Amino acid sequence: MATIYEVSKAAGVSLATVSRVMNGNVKVSDRTRAKVIKAMDELGYKPNSIAQSLASNRSNSVGLLVSELHGSFFGNMMSTVEQVLRNAGKHVVITAGHSDEQKEKDAIEFLLDRRCDAIILHAEAVSDEYLLELNQRNVEVVLINRRIEQMAERCFYTDNELGGYLATKAAIDAGHKDIAYISGPRFKQDASERLAGHKRALAEANIDFNPQLLVEGGFHEDEGAQGYAQLLATGLSFTALVCANDEMASGAMTAAREGGVLIPEQLSVIGFDDVLFARYLYPKLTTIDNPIQRMGYGAAHWVLEHVYKQKTPKQHTNLFAPKLIVRDSLVVPS
């Protein structure tokens, strides 16, 4: 196996120059860089990643914390972050926090122990104070789907309140007045903001908010089915059901259909996120586009620009606007 010394001799440059090329140092001219890379290719030299890390004080890896490893929503985010960073020659270390404070802290410490150069967090359970303290440590922290004022420039998030408002307003605009709602866990920032948007749309239309028509779920399909059953148990009638994500909407639709309810003729359903399966449900699900891929794209490019000093496409916003996607699950009530 070729050595760095042989690469240096073949390229006619110093060992320090070869090291700078391997570590992406911008102070090497394009001509010299090309000579070193050519020598490495001809000799079949493969840089040792541990040696690179020691020389540059960089691991060339980025940590990514997500709430769950399953599902289209987080799959889209993980795929986007990994692709952007891999194209830039960086690796992604992924772990899950399961929306639990201690598990999120354990996962973050795991990423720090791996000497990640930066960590991108979809953290839901840890406090703002914890994240602000973490941001003072010797690692760059970027947040997805969460905003903390003191870290606003490194937060990439959706206007969840507006999304919740648009979902319920769509039902109201279709003529519905009896509207039930299945929220996500209200300790989560996005879930509480979507519920606030739901209440704003009702108030704007002079429709009283009925707490009996509110059920709290956990963002999973089975909790959508359970939530629908709880709403039925109240004995109150409702012609539209707004769910805080598409998974719960899917579960509620299945439960309603199994109970003999026609969708959308007897019950209109609206979701949130616009994950891939939303357009393949029957009927196709009206939902809110939640641009998680664009948030992941923004977060990954922030890391490349601020940590690795690479030129990236201009990021114009940290705040992403949701939009209504109208499909077949919403109709005028009969």
Disulfide bonds with the S-S distance in Angstrom:
none
